[in-house]
Amino acid sequence: MFGNLDGQPLPPGFALQNGKMLRVQVPEVLAKQGSMVAFQGQMDFDYEGSGGIGKLFKKAMTGEGASLMRVRGEGLLYLADNADDIHLFYLENEGLTVNGRNLLAFEPQLSWDIQRVQGAGVAA
């Protein structure tokens, strides 16, 4: 499934293992709780809080946000969520709005917030 990756130097960062699985090689990453499929190496997994009282309040009021875990260590981390397709976005001084349920992982240096999308509602 993961092939023999021992001894193969990989560039640090995010890469698709296949269309449904993300391979991560970074010293630290924020990822959706429960998305870890496997890992090779030495890693620590910790619950990541909501990001402060402001984000906790926004999460409660909007129903948005995602439960995150902080992963630190050395090696390879494999992530997937419900066999959903994975798309990589490289942002440089740019912004992106995503549904919290569709967020798999990001670098901890990324500035993020929870916002209600204007005009979003449920039609009866």
URDA-V918359 format. One record per pair of residues at least 6 apart in sequence whose ideal C-beta (glycine too) atoms are under 6 Angstrom apart, sorted by the first residue. I is the first residue (numbers start at 1). J is the second residue. If there is no record, write none. Layout:
BEGIN
{{I	J} {I	J}}
END
This chain:
BEGIN
{{10	25} {12	25} {12	26} {14	24} {14	88} {15	23} {17	23} {19	85} {20	80} {20	83} {21	78} {21	80} {22	79} {22	86} {23	78} {24	77} {25	76} {28	72} {28	108} {29	71} {29	105} {30	48} {30	68} {30	70} {30	106} {30	108} {31	69} {31	71} {31	79} {31	105} {32	66} {32	104} {33	67} {33	69} {35	79} {35	81} {35	104} {37	78} {37	80} {38	78} {39	77} {40	75} {40	76} {41	74} {41	75} {42	73} {42	74} {43	71} {43	73} {44	72} {44	73} {45	69} {45	71} {46	70} {48	68} {48	69} {48	70} {50	56} {50	59} {55	114} {58	114} {59	65} {59	114} {62	116} {64	100} {64	114} {65	100} {65	114} {66	100} {66	103} {71	77} {79	104} {79	105} {81	104}}
END
